[in-house]
Amino acid sequence: MAAARKNAAKAAKAAGTNPYIQRLVQDGQLRDDIREAIDLTRSAYDRLSNGKSPTKALMEDKKLQREMREAATSLRDVGLTLRDGPKRKKRRFGRLLVLTIVGAGLAMALSEGARKKVLDTLFGAEEEFDYTSSTTPSTPPEKVPA
């Protein structure tokens, strides 16, 4: 009994470090794909063992051929998913943000109209005015010849 317990503990530890089992535990979509592949395979097997000879059923039954093809495709997809490893989260928001900032910077640098519009929005429109002096210019004193 102790040996069986030891072997079970060893198997559980190995399963905990196995990346395929970890992936299976963590990825709900993968579990759904496996369930679908099993259902398709079971359906094809039931249709294959309905009383006809397997050779005749495979050659003549179009529905069985379709089910076998779908089951094979589903099993292949599960295998590819397991082999490829976990999917990384897509970072589209970060890329979009960087692209927006770079585009805005280029627009500010290259377009005077855009630059003026942004500055007017941030700091208010410039007031244009004509400067007129309220003092009269004085005439320079004349030099007296000595």
Secondary structure, DSSP 8 states (H G I E B T S, - for coil): -HHHHHHHHHHHHHHHH-HHHHHHHH-HHHHHHHHHHHHHHHHHHHHHTSSS-HHHHHHH-HHHHHHHHHHHHHHHHHHHHHHH-S-----HHHHHHHHHHHHHHHHHHH-HHHHHHHHHHHH----------SS-----------
